[in-house]
Amino acid sequence: GIGRAVAVALSAAGARVTALSRTAADLESLRQECPGIETLCLDLADWEAVEAAVGAAGPFELLVNNAAGAELQPFLKVTRAALQRSLDVNFGAVLHVSQIVARQMIAQGVPGAIVNVSSQASKRALRDHAVYCSTKSALDMLSKVMAMELGPHKIRVNTVNPTVVMTDMGRINWSDPQKSAAMINRIPLGKFAEVDDVVNSILFLLSDKSAMTTGSSLMIDGGFLVS
């Protein structure tokens, strides 16, 4: 939900947008909604295919790394397969796609901005989220190192770190009042994030209005981390 909304918002703002997903049906419905958006149907875990396709589609000046997966398992039952899948997408794919796009930016000699979609789970331990919390924490630190190394090339790198977001999936997963109440009670603003809350923060970090911001994590958590 977040990735699609970002693509639509950027297209509406006049950007030339290329959207990447492994789900062809999602890309087709996106093209129908926004005919100007170009699409790439790829599995981000396939490094060779991603290298070829993203390399050919560029160059780009802006990048949003949004793809992620959450396989929830108790710590004592975490499987190697779940760990590897999460590392491949939540961390490895961000590193790889960012490498490809940043090299393009540097070769073109243009400034750029990269926003990685992280989570409040990178900052706070959550039960059954050992792998998810850890990969998101790794993503935060990767983003800081990227900001340090890419800054001299005038490329800014930041993360957004949302709480639960009311995407279609979020509404399904958090529809149980007992489950949602336990989380909402820890959020001072007393609500979960809407998709637009995240989209607007991403647009800000991509824009010149945040020209002096890099290596930062923008919390979109309603104050969850202060409680």
Accessible surface in RSA format (square Angstrom, percent):
REM  Atomic radii and reference values for relative SASA: ProtOr
REM  Chains: A
REM  Algorithm: Lee & Richards
REM  Probe-radius: 1.40
REM  Slices: 20
REM RES _ NUM      All-atoms   Total-Side   Main-Chain    Non-polar    All polar
REM                ABS   REL    ABS   REL    ABS   REL    ABS   REL    ABS   REL
RES GLY A   1    68.31  84.2   0.00   N/A  68.31  84.2  21.61  59.3  46.70 104.6
RES ILE A   2    21.87  12.4  20.69  15.4   1.17   2.8  20.69  14.9   1.17   3.2
RES GLY A   3    23.86  29.4   0.00   N/A  23.86  29.4  17.79  48.8   6.06  13.6
RES ARG A   4    87.93  36.9  78.89  40.2   9.05  21.5  50.91  69.6  37.03  22.4
RES ALA A   5    26.33  24.2  17.72  27.3   8.61  19.6  23.65  33.3   2.68   7.1
RES VAL A   6     5.26   3.5   5.26   4.8   0.00   0.0   5.26   4.6   0.00   0.0
RES ALA A   7     7.82   7.2   6.04   9.3   1.78   4.0   7.68  10.8   0.14   0.4
RES VAL A   8    37.38  24.6  37.06  33.5   0.33   0.8  37.06  32.2   0.33   0.9
RES ALA A   9    25.76  23.7  16.18  25.0   9.57  21.8  22.55  31.8   3.21   8.5
RES LEU A  10    24.85  13.8  24.85  17.8   0.00   0.0  24.85  17.5   0.00   0.0
RES SER A  11    32.57  27.5  20.00  26.7  12.57  29.0   0.92   2.0  31.65  44.3
RES ALA A  12    90.58  83.3  46.61  71.9  43.97 100.0  60.00  84.5  30.58  81.0
RES ALA A  13    83.76  77.0  39.46  60.9  44.30 100.8  52.44  73.9  31.32  83.0
RES GLY A  14    67.34  83.0   0.00   N/A  67.34  83.0  35.03  96.1  32.31  72.4
RES ALA A  15    39.10  36.0  18.61  28.7  20.49  46.6  28.28  39.8  10.82  28.7
RES ARG A  16   130.69  54.9 100.99  51.5  29.70  70.7  69.50  95.0  61.19  37.1
RES VAL A  17    14.30   9.4  10.11   9.2   4.19  10.1  13.04  11.3   1.26   3.4
RES THR A  18    30.95  22.0   4.61   4.7  26.34  62.8   4.61   6.2  26.34  39.8
RES ALA A  19    14.48  13.3   9.42  14.5   5.06  11.5  14.48  20.4   0.00   0.0
RES LEU A  20    54.55  30.4  24.10  17.2  30.45  76.5  24.10  16.9  30.45  81.9
RES SER A  21    30.87  26.1  24.44  32.6   6.43  14.8  20.60  43.9  10.27  14.4
RES ARG A  22   178.07  74.8 152.09  77.5  25.98  61.9  39.74  54.3 138.33  83.8
RES THR A  23    58.99  42.0  55.27  56.0   3.72   8.9  36.71  49.3  22.28  33.7
RES ALA A  24    63.47  58.4  56.58  87.3   6.89  15.7  57.46  80.9   6.01  15.9
RES ALA A  25    73.88  67.9  58.72  90.6  15.16  34.5  66.58  93.8   7.30  19.3
RES ASP A  26    78.20  54.8  76.74  76.4   1.46   3.5  16.83  39.6  61.36  61.2
RES LEU A  27     6.87   3.8   6.79   4.9   0.08   0.2   6.87   4.8   0.00   0.0
RES GLU A  28    72.66  41.7  72.66  55.0   0.00   0.0  37.64  72.8  35.03  28.6
RES SER A  29    45.32  38.3  41.29  55.1   4.03   9.3  36.29  77.3   9.03  12.6
RES LEU A  30     6.72   3.7   6.72   4.8   0.00   0.0   6.72   4.7   0.00   0.0
RES ARG A  31    89.68  37.7  86.33  44.0   3.34   8.0  37.07  50.7  52.61  31.9
RES GLN A  32   130.71  73.1 101.72  74.3  29.00  69.0  41.24  87.8  89.47  67.9
RES GLU A  33    96.47  55.4  65.69  49.7  30.78  73.3  39.95  77.3  56.53  46.2
RES CYS A  34    19.60  14.8  16.08  17.9   3.53   8.3   5.64  14.3  13.96  15.1
RES PRO A  35   115.66  84.3  89.63  81.7  26.03  94.6  92.33  76.2  23.33 145.0
RES GLY A  36    61.97  76.4   0.00   N/A  61.97  76.4  39.10 107.3  22.87  51.2
RES ILE A  37     3.73   2.1   0.33   0.2   3.40   8.2   0.57   0.4   3.17   8.6
RES GLU A  38    81.81  47.0  76.32  57.7   5.49  13.1  38.59  74.6  43.22  35.3
RES THR A  39    29.36  20.9   6.16   6.2  23.21  55.3   0.03   0.0  29.33  44.3
RES LEU A  40    38.64  21.5  36.30  26.0   2.33   5.9  38.64  27.1   0.00   0.0
RES CYS A  41    70.71  53.5  42.79  47.7  27.92  65.6  24.37  61.7  46.34  50.0
RES LEU A  42    27.49  15.3  21.38  15.3   6.12  15.4  26.72  18.8   0.78   2.1
RES ASP A  43    65.49  45.9  59.12  58.8   6.37  15.1  20.75  48.8  44.74  44.6
RES LEU A  44    25.98  14.5  22.71  16.2   3.28   8.2  22.71  15.9   3.28   8.8
RES ALA A  45    44.16  40.6  24.01  37.0  20.15  45.8  24.65  34.7  19.50  51.7
RES ASP A  46    65.58  45.9  57.93  57.7   7.65  18.1  20.81  49.0  44.77  44.7
RES TRP A  47   102.91  41.3 101.14  49.0   1.77   4.2  90.49  48.2  12.42  20.1
RES GLU A  48   137.55  79.0 127.77  96.7   9.78  23.3  72.39 140.0  65.16  53.2
RES ALA A  49    34.29  31.5  23.37  36.1  10.92  24.8  32.44  45.7   1.85   4.9
RES VAL A  50     0.68   0.4   0.68   0.6   0.00   0.0   0.68   0.6   0.00   0.0
RES GLU A  51    78.79  45.2  75.01  56.7   3.78   9.0  37.66  72.8  41.14  33.6
RES ALA A  52    69.71  64.1  52.88  81.6  16.82  38.3  64.10  90.3   5.61  14.9
RES ALA A  53    24.48  22.5  14.64  22.6   9.84  22.4  23.10  32.5   1.39   3.7
RES VAL A  54     6.60   4.3   6.60   6.0   0.00   0.0   6.60   5.7   0.00   0.0
RES GLY A  55    34.97  43.1   0.00   N/A  34.97  43.1  18.24  50.1  16.74  37.5
RES ALA A  56    89.79  82.6  51.14  78.9  38.65  87.9  62.99  88.7  26.80  71.0
RES ALA A  57    22.89  21.0   6.42   9.9  16.47  37.5  16.92  23.8   5.97  15.8
RES GLY A  58    18.89  23.3   0.00   N/A  18.89  23.3   0.90   2.5  17.99  40.3
RES PRO A  59    62.82  45.8  55.64  50.7   7.18  26.1  55.93  46.2   6.89  42.8
RES PHE A  60    29.65  14.8  25.30  15.7   4.34  11.3  29.04  17.6   0.60   1.7
RES GLU A  61   109.96  63.1 105.21  79.6   4.76  11.3  23.96  46.3  86.00  70.2
RES LEU A  62    67.64  37.7  53.24  38.1  14.40  36.2  53.38  37.5  14.26  38.4
RES LEU A  63    23.70  13.2  20.54  14.7   3.15   7.9  23.70  16.6   0.00   0.0
RES VAL A  64    34.10  22.4  11.05  10.0  23.05  55.6  11.05   9.6  23.05  62.5
RES ASN A  65    14.08   9.7   8.51   8.2   5.57  13.4   5.41  13.0   8.67   8.4
RES ASN A  66    44.48  30.7  34.70  33.5   9.77  23.5   8.39  20.2  36.08  34.9
RES ALA A  67    47.87  44.0  30.07  46.4  17.80  40.5  38.41  54.1   9.46  25.1
RES ALA A  68    49.69  45.7  13.96  21.5  35.73  81.3  14.27  20.1  35.42  93.8
RES GLY A  69    31.99  39.5   0.00   N/A  31.99  39.5  31.70  87.0   0.30   0.7
RES ALA A  70    62.26  57.2  30.27  46.7  31.99  72.8  30.50  42.9  31.77  84.1
RES GLU A  71    56.71  32.6  46.40  35.1  10.32  24.6  32.64  63.1  24.08  19.7
RES LEU A  72    96.95  54.0  66.86  47.8  30.10  75.7  66.88  47.0  30.08  80.9
RES GLN A  73    39.95  22.3  37.87  27.7   2.08   4.9  14.03  29.9  25.92  19.7
RES PRO A  74    62.23  45.4  61.12  55.7   1.11   4.0  62.23  51.4   0.00   0.0
RES PHE A  75   151.69  75.9 138.95  86.1  12.74  33.2 138.95  84.2  12.74  36.5
RES LEU A  76   163.58  91.1 130.51  93.4  33.07  83.1 133.58  93.8  30.00  80.7
RES LYS A  77   148.86  72.6 137.02  84.1  11.84  28.2  87.26  78.5  61.60  65.6
RES VAL A  78    47.69  31.4  20.86  18.9  26.82  64.6  20.86  18.1  26.82  72.8
RES THR A  79    62.82  44.7  57.30  58.1   5.52  13.2  59.68  80.2   3.14   4.8
RES ARG A  80   211.27  88.7 198.10 101.0  13.17  31.4  75.13 102.7 136.14  82.5
RES ALA A  81    53.48  49.2  42.82  66.1  10.66  24.2  50.90  71.7   2.58   6.8
RES ALA A  82     0.67   0.6   0.67   1.0   0.00   0.0   0.67   0.9   0.00   0.0
RES LEU A  83    71.33  39.7  71.33  51.0   0.00   0.0  71.33  50.1   0.00   0.0
RES GLN A  84    91.49  51.2  91.49  66.9   0.00   0.0  37.34  79.5  54.16  41.1
RES ARG A  85   125.80  52.8 123.09  62.7   2.71   6.4  67.47  92.2  58.32  35.3
RES SER A  86     4.44   3.8   1.81   2.4   2.63   6.1   2.62   5.6   1.82   2.6
RES LEU A  87    65.84  36.7  64.17  45.9   1.67   4.2  64.45  45.3   1.39   3.7
RES ASP A  88    46.90  32.9  45.05  44.8   1.85   4.4   5.80  13.6  41.10  41.0
RES VAL A  89    33.03  21.7  32.68  29.6   0.36   0.9  32.68  28.4   0.36   1.0
RES ASN A  90     0.88   0.6   0.00   0.0   0.88   2.1   0.50   1.2   0.38   0.4
RES PHE A  91    55.61  27.8  55.61  34.4   0.00   0.0  55.61  33.7   0.00   0.0
RES GLY A  92    13.11  16.2   0.00   N/A  13.11  16.2  13.11  36.0   0.00   0.0
RES ALA A  93     2.61   2.4   2.06   3.2   0.56   1.3   2.43   3.4   0.18   0.5
RES VAL A  94     6.12   4.0   5.60   5.1   0.52   1.3   6.07   5.3   0.06   0.2
RES LEU A  95    50.81  28.3  49.10  35.1   1.71   4.3  50.01  35.1   0.80   2.2
RES HIS A  96     4.82   2.6   4.82   3.3   0.00   0.0   2.45   2.5   2.37   2.8
RES VAL A  97    11.71   7.7  11.71  10.6   0.00   0.0  11.71  10.2   0.00   0.0
RES SER A  98     3.65   3.1   3.13   4.2   0.52   1.2   3.42   7.3   0.23   0.3
RES GLN A  99    67.44  37.7  61.22  44.7   6.22  14.8  23.53  50.1  43.91  33.3
RES ILE A 100     8.53   4.9   6.00   4.5   2.53   6.1   7.68   5.5   0.85   2.3
RES VAL A 101     1.32   0.9   1.32   1.2   0.00   0.0   1.32   1.1   0.00   0.0
RES ALA A 102     5.22   4.8   5.22   8.1   0.00   0.0   5.22   7.4   0.00   0.0
RES ARG A 103   135.50  56.9 129.71  66.1   5.79  13.8  60.26  82.4  75.24  45.6
RES GLN A 104    25.96  14.5  22.00  16.1   3.96   9.4  23.43  49.9   2.53   1.9
RES MET A 105     0.05   0.0   0.00   0.0   0.05   0.1   0.00   0.0   0.05   0.1
RES ILE A 106    69.47  39.5  53.40  39.8  16.07  38.7  57.80  41.6  11.67  31.7
RES ALA A 107    87.94  80.9  46.06  71.1  41.88  95.3  57.35  80.8  30.59  81.0
RES GLN A 108   104.97  58.7  77.39  56.6  27.58  65.7   7.71  16.4  97.26  73.8
RES GLY A 109    67.02  82.7   0.00   N/A  67.02  82.7  35.50  97.4  31.52  70.6
RES VAL A 110    43.92  28.9  40.83  37.0   3.08   7.4  42.13  36.6   1.78   4.8
RES PRO A 111    91.36  66.6  86.01  78.4   5.35  19.4  86.26  71.2   5.10  31.7
RES GLY A 112     9.15  11.3   0.00   N/A   9.15  11.3   5.52  15.2   3.62   8.1
RES ALA A 113     4.08   3.8   4.08   6.3   0.00   0.0   4.08   5.7   0.00   0.0
RES ILE A 114     0.73   0.4   0.00   0.0   0.73   1.8   0.00   0.0   0.73   2.0
RES VAL A 115     0.29   0.2   0.29   0.3   0.00   0.0   0.29   0.2   0.00   0.0
RES ASN A 116     0.00   0.0   0.00   0.0   0.00   0.0   0.00   0.0   0.00   0.0
RES VAL A 117    10.52   6.9   8.66   7.8   1.86   4.5   8.66   7.5   1.86   5.0
RES SER A 118     4.10   3.5   0.00   0.0   4.10   9.4   0.00   0.0   4.10   5.7
RES SER A 119    11.05   9.3  11.05  14.7   0.00   0.0   3.06   6.5   7.99  11.2
RES GLN A 120     5.92   3.3   5.92   4.3   0.00   0.0   3.25   6.9   2.68   2.0
RES ALA A 121     2.81   2.6   1.62   2.5   1.19   2.7   1.62   2.3   1.19   3.1
RES SER A 122    13.57  11.5   0.00   0.0  13.57  31.3   0.15   0.3  13.42  18.8
RES LYS A 123    91.06  44.4  57.29  35.2  33.77  80.4  39.57  35.6  51.49  54.8
RES ARG A 124    63.19  26.5  58.03  29.6   5.17  12.3  30.11  41.2  33.08  20.0
RES ALA A 125    94.08  86.5  69.12 106.7  24.96  56.8  73.36 103.3  20.72  54.9
RES LEU A 126    34.42  19.2  22.36  16.0  12.06  30.3  26.45  18.6   7.97  21.5
RES ARG A 127   212.72  89.3 185.17  94.4  27.55  65.6  72.89  99.6 139.83  84.7
RES ASP A 128    56.80  39.8  48.43  48.2   8.37  19.8   4.69  11.0  52.10  52.0
RES HIS A 129    38.67  21.1  37.88  26.3   0.79   2.0  21.09  21.7  17.58  20.5
RES ALA A 130    36.04  33.1  22.11  34.1  13.94  31.7  33.84  47.7   2.20   5.8
RES VAL A 131    13.37   8.8   9.41   8.5   3.96   9.5  11.68  10.1   1.69   4.6
RES TYR A 132    38.97  18.2  37.59  21.4   1.38   3.6  13.75  10.3  25.21  31.1
RES CYS A 133    16.48  12.5  16.22  18.1   0.26   0.6  15.51  39.3   0.97   1.0
RES SER A 134    70.20  59.3  59.26  79.1  10.94  25.2  36.20  77.1  34.00  47.6
RES THR A 135     2.73   1.9   1.85   1.9   0.88   2.1   2.73   3.7   0.00   0.0
RES LYS A 136     4.48   2.2   4.48   2.7   0.00   0.0   0.08   0.1   4.40   4.7
RES SER A 137    46.64  39.4  40.57  54.1   6.07  14.0  30.55  65.0  16.10  22.5
RES ALA A 138    37.06  34.1  27.31  42.2   9.75  22.2  35.52  50.0   1.54   4.1
RES LEU A 139     1.67   0.9   1.67   1.2   0.00   0.0   1.67   1.2   0.00   0.0
RES ASP A 140     8.30   5.8   7.40   7.4   0.90   2.1   6.91  16.3   1.39   1.4
RES MET A 141   113.56  58.8 113.19  74.9   0.37   0.9  98.98  84.2  14.57  19.3
RES LEU A 142    23.19  12.9  17.95  12.8   5.23  13.2  22.25  15.6   0.94   2.5
RES SER A 143     2.33   2.0   2.33   3.1   0.00   0.0   2.33   5.0   0.00   0.0
RES LYS A 144    82.15  40.1  77.18  47.4   4.97  11.8  51.09  46.0  31.06  33.1
RES VAL A 145    65.64  43.2  64.93  58.8   0.71   1.7  65.64  57.0   0.00   0.0
RES MET A 146    19.54  10.1  16.66  11.0   2.89   6.9  18.91  16.1   0.64   0.8
RES ALA A 147     7.88   7.2   4.40   6.8   3.48   7.9   4.68   6.6   3.20   8.5
RES MET A 148   150.30  77.8 130.03  86.1  20.28  48.3 107.59  91.5  42.71  56.6
RES GLU A 149   115.92  66.6 100.40  76.0  15.53  37.0  34.38  66.5  81.54  66.6
RES LEU A 150    25.14  14.0  25.14  18.0   0.00   0.0  25.14  17.7   0.00   0.0
RES GLY A 151    28.06  34.6   0.00   N/A  28.06  34.6  19.29  52.9   8.76  19.6
RES PRO A 152   101.17  73.7  72.18  65.8  29.00 105.4  82.67  68.3  18.51 115.0
RES HIS A 153    84.18  46.0  69.33  48.2  14.85  38.0  41.43  42.7  42.75  49.7
RES LYS A 154   140.83  68.7 131.25  80.5   9.58  22.8  99.93  89.9  40.89  43.6
RES ILE A 155     1.04   0.6   0.16   0.1   0.88   2.1   0.24   0.2   0.80   2.2
RES ARG A 156    32.90  13.8  32.61  16.6   0.29   0.7  20.96  28.7  11.93   7.2
RES VAL A 157     0.00   0.0   0.00   0.0   0.00   0.0   0.00   0.0   0.00   0.0
RES ASN A 158     1.39   1.0   1.32   1.3   0.08   0.2   0.13   0.3   1.27   1.2
RES THR A 159     1.17   0.8   1.14   1.2   0.03   0.1   1.14   1.5   0.03   0.0
RES VAL A 160     0.00   0.0   0.00   0.0   0.00   0.0   0.00   0.0   0.00   0.0
RES ASN A 161     0.00   0.0   0.00   0.0   0.00   0.0   0.00   0.0   0.00   0.0
RES PRO A 162     7.44   5.4   5.26   4.8   2.18   7.9   5.26   4.3   2.18  13.5
RES THR A 163     9.51   6.8   1.66   1.7   7.85  18.7   3.53   4.7   5.98   9.0
RES VAL A 164    21.44  14.1  12.48  11.3   8.96  21.6  20.19  17.5   1.25   3.4
RES VAL A 165    16.50  10.9   9.42   8.5   7.08  17.1   9.42   8.2   7.08  19.2
RES MET A 166    25.78  13.4  20.95  13.9   4.83  11.5   5.25   4.5  20.53  27.2
RES THR A 167    21.81  15.5  18.42  18.7   3.39   8.1  14.05  18.9   7.76  11.7
RES ASP A 168   119.77  83.9 113.26 112.7   6.51  15.4  35.85  84.4  83.93  83.7
RES MET A 169   135.44  70.1 132.15  87.5   3.29   7.8  96.78  82.3  38.67  51.2
RES GLY A 170     8.18  10.1   0.00   N/A   8.18  10.1   7.78  21.4   0.39   0.9
RES ARG A 171   120.45  50.6 113.94  58.1   6.51  15.5  49.85  68.1  70.61  42.8
RES ILE A 172   130.34  74.2 117.14  87.3  13.20  31.8 121.11  87.2   9.23  25.1
RES ASN A 173    72.34  49.9  61.80  59.7  10.54  25.4  12.00  28.9  60.34  58.3
RES TRP A 174    57.06  22.9  46.90  22.7  10.15  23.8  32.36  17.3  24.70  40.1
RES SER A 175    81.93  69.2  54.68  73.0  27.25  62.8  39.98  85.1  41.96  58.8
RES ASP A 176    71.27  49.9  65.54  65.2   5.73  13.6  27.94  65.8  43.33  43.2
RES PRO A 177    99.85  72.8  94.18  85.8   5.67  20.6  98.50  81.3   1.34   8.3
RES GLN A 178   156.34  87.4 140.08 102.4  16.26  38.7  50.63 107.8 105.71  80.2
RES LYS A 179    99.16  48.4  86.27  52.9  12.89  30.7  62.61  56.4  36.55  38.9
RES SER A 180    14.03  11.9  14.03  18.7   0.00   0.0   2.50   5.3  11.52  16.1
RES ALA A 181    43.24  39.8  39.00  60.2   4.24   9.6  43.24  60.9   0.00   0.0
RES ALA A 182    64.26  59.1  52.87  81.6  11.39  25.9  60.64  85.4   3.62   9.6
RES MET A 183    18.74   9.7  16.46  10.9   2.28   5.4  18.37  15.6   0.37   0.5
RES ILE A 184    48.55  27.6  47.29  35.2   1.26   3.0  47.29  34.1   1.26   3.4
RES ASN A 185   123.17  84.9  86.37  83.5  36.80  88.6  28.15  67.8  95.02  91.8
RES ARG A 186    96.21  40.4  92.69  47.3   3.52   8.4  39.88  54.5  56.33  34.1
RES ILE A 187     4.65   2.6   0.00   0.0   4.65  11.2   0.17   0.1   4.47  12.1
RES PRO A 188    83.44  60.8  41.73  38.0  41.71 151.6  54.40  44.9  29.05 180.5
RES LEU A 189   125.08  69.7 101.31  72.5  23.77  59.8 105.06  73.8  20.02  53.9
RES GLY A 190    41.52  51.2   0.00   N/A  41.52  51.2  20.01  54.9  21.51  48.2
RES LYS A 191   127.76  62.3 123.98  76.1   3.78   9.0  68.09  61.3  59.67  63.6
RES PHE A 192    16.38   8.2   8.63   5.3   7.74  20.2   9.36   5.7   7.02  20.1
RES ALA A 193     7.72   7.1   2.97   4.6   4.75  10.8   7.51  10.6   0.21   0.6
RES GLU A 194    78.93  45.3  78.93  59.7   0.00   0.0  44.57  86.2  34.35  28.0
RES VAL A 195    29.28  19.3  28.04  25.4   1.23   3.0  28.04  24.4   1.23   3.3
RES ASP A 196    93.87  65.8  92.67  92.2   1.20   2.8  21.61  50.9  72.26  72.1
RES ASP A 197    59.95  42.0  53.55  53.3   6.40  15.1  12.78  30.1  47.18  47.1
RES VAL A 198     0.00   0.0   0.00   0.0   0.00   0.0   0.00   0.0   0.00   0.0
RES VAL A 199     5.81   3.8   5.81   5.3   0.00   0.0   5.81   5.0   0.00   0.0
RES ASN A 200    91.97  63.4  84.87  82.0   7.10  17.1  26.17  63.0  65.80  63.6
RES SER A 201    19.77  16.7  15.85  21.1   3.92   9.0   3.79   8.1  15.98  22.4
RES ILE A 202     0.00   0.0   0.00   0.0   0.00   0.0   0.00   0.0   0.00   0.0
RES LEU A 203    49.20  27.4  46.35  33.2   2.85   7.2  46.68  32.8   2.52   6.8
RES PHE A 204    86.59  43.3  80.68  50.0   5.90  15.4  85.89  52.1   0.70   2.0
RES LEU A 205     3.29   1.8   2.78   2.0   0.52   1.3   2.78   2.0   0.52   1.4
RES LEU A 206    11.67   6.5   3.63   2.6   8.03  20.2   3.67   2.6   7.99  21.5
RES SER A 207    37.53  31.7  29.04  38.8   8.49  19.6  37.05  78.9   0.48   0.7
RES ASP A 208   132.08  92.5 116.43 115.9  15.64  37.0  35.29  83.1  96.78  96.5
RES LYS A 209   177.36  86.5 145.00  89.0  32.35  77.0 101.39  91.3  75.96  80.9
RES SER A 210     3.12   2.6   0.00   0.0   3.12   7.2   3.12   6.6   0.00   0.0
RES ALA A 211    67.77  62.3  47.62  73.5  20.14  45.8  48.79  68.7  18.98  50.3
RES MET A 212   190.77  98.8 164.94 109.2  25.83  61.5 137.61 117.0  53.16  70.4
RES THR A 213    40.24  28.6  36.68  37.2   3.56   8.5  17.53  23.5  22.71  34.3
RES THR A 214    61.29  43.6  41.89  42.5  19.40  46.2  41.89  56.3  19.40  29.3
RES GLY A 215    18.76  23.1   0.00   N/A  18.76  23.1   9.21  25.3   9.56  21.4
RES SER A 216    47.33  40.0  41.14  54.9   6.19  14.3  20.64  44.0  26.69  37.4
RES SER A 217    32.30  27.3   8.79  11.7  23.52  54.2   6.70  14.3  25.60  35.9
RES LEU A 218    63.26  35.2  60.59  43.3   2.67   6.7  63.00  44.2   0.25   0.7
RES MET A 219    59.63  30.9  38.68  25.6  20.95  49.9  36.40  30.9  23.23  30.8
RES ILE A 220    22.67  12.9  16.80  12.5   5.87  14.2  22.22  16.0   0.46   1.2
RES ASP A 221    10.40   7.3   9.72   9.7   0.69   1.6   0.00   0.0  10.40  10.4
RES GLY A 222    21.34  26.3   0.00   N/A  21.34  26.3  11.38  31.2   9.96  22.3
RES GLY A 223    20.43  25.2   0.00   N/A  20.43  25.2  16.13  44.3   4.30   9.6
RES PHE A 224     0.23   0.1   0.23   0.1   0.00   0.0   0.23   0.1   0.00   0.0
RES LEU A 225    49.72  27.7  29.86  21.4  19.86  49.9  29.92  21.0  19.80  53.3
RES VAL A 226   123.18  81.1  85.79  77.7  37.40  90.1  93.11  80.9  30.08  81.6
RES SER A 227    79.93  67.5  28.34  37.8  51.59 118.8  63.09 134.3  16.84  23.6
END  Absolute sums over single chains surface
CHAIN  1 A    11846.9       9330.0       2516.9       7117.6       4729.3
END  Absolute sums over all chains
TOTAL         11846.9       9330.0       2516.9       7117.6       4729.3
